Structure formats: structure tokens, C-alpha cells
Amino acid sequence: MLWPFLVGWFVVALVLQLYRAPLDRWVVLACTWVLGSTIGLVLRATVTHRSTPLAFIIVTLIFIGLTTFGWRLFVHGLAWVRSRESNSPRFS
């Protein structure tokens, strides 16, 4: 079930105004990741009427964290490498 996590993510993102380009986007993104995942886990447990195993909580936080930060860090690192390549002197 994906919808509890999407609801949790977008509720927290709207409350913290993640998409308004705040001054410190990484902190707001981390708060959105943790709080959104928590809301998603609570919604999932409430709807399914089952307890949530610790392993599921850990895997959920790791997966959502990697998909939230992983591609952003990759793009940020790629931009950093390209900017260093364009500023480095060329020897011919």
C-alpha cells in the first residue's frame, strides 16, 4: 500500500512548505522524510489493523531515505564535478 506514505509525505511537505524553496532545503527535506514516513507507517497500521514489525520500519526509512536523498545527492555531486571540470585549466 503506497497511499499512506504518499499522504504522509505530502501533508508534511505542505505544512513545512518544502516546495517553496526554503533557505535550508536539506533540513526541511529530512524533516519531511522522517515525519512523512512516520505518518505513513501510522496510517498503514491503522488501516490494516496490524502491528508494524521493526524490520518493516527500518526498510521503509532506508528505502524512502535513499529515494529521497539519493538522486538529489547524485545530481548535486554531478553538478559539482562538472563545475570543477569547467574551472580547471586545460593543458594541450
N, C-alpha and C positions, 0 to 999 in steps of 0.2 A: 504494500500500500504506500503509494508515493504522496498522496494528497495531504496527510497530516504534516509531513515535512515541508511541503510547499506552503501550506497555510502558516506554519510556524515561521518559516523564512520571511515571507512577505509581510506578515504582521510586524515582526521585529524590524525589518528593513524600513517599513513605512514609519514606525514610531521613532526609530533612530535617524531617519532621513538619510539613509545610505545612498540613495540615488540623487541627492542634491549636491554632490561633490563637496563634502565637508573638508575642513582643513587637514585632519588626520584620518584619512580614509582607511588605513590598515587597522587602526584601533576599532573603528566602527564596524568594519568587516569582521573582525574577530569576535566582537560582541554579538553581532548578528548570527555568526556561525554557532556560537555556544548557546545563546538564548533560543534561536530558531530551532536548533536540534533538540533542545530540552522540551520546547513546546510540542514539537513533532512527536517525540517519544511519549509524552504525557497523553496527547491526543490518540496516538496509536493504542496505548494501553487502555484508555478509556473506552474506545470504540470496540476493540476486540475482547475486552473483559478478561485479559490475560496479563500475567506479570511479564515484565521485560527482563530477560536474562542479562547479566553483566556483559557477557561476550557480545551480545547484540548492541548494547550501548557503546562499547568500545569500538566495534567495527563501524557503527553508524558515525561516530565522531571522527574517526580516521578517514572514512570514505568521503564524507561531506567536507572535511577539512582539506583533503587533497584536491577534490574537485573545485573547491572554493579558492584556495590559495595556489595550487599547483600551476595552473595555466597562467595565472597572473604573474607569479614569480618567474616562470619561463619567459613570458613576453618582456617583463621588466629586465631580466638578465640579457635577453637577446638585444634589446634596445641599448643596454649599457655596453655590450660588446661592439655593436655597430658604431656607437658614438666614439668609442676608443679607437676603432679602426679608422674612422674618418679623421680623427685628430692626430694620429701617429704619422711621423714623417716617412715618406717613401724613398727608398734608395734604389736607384736604377743604374 
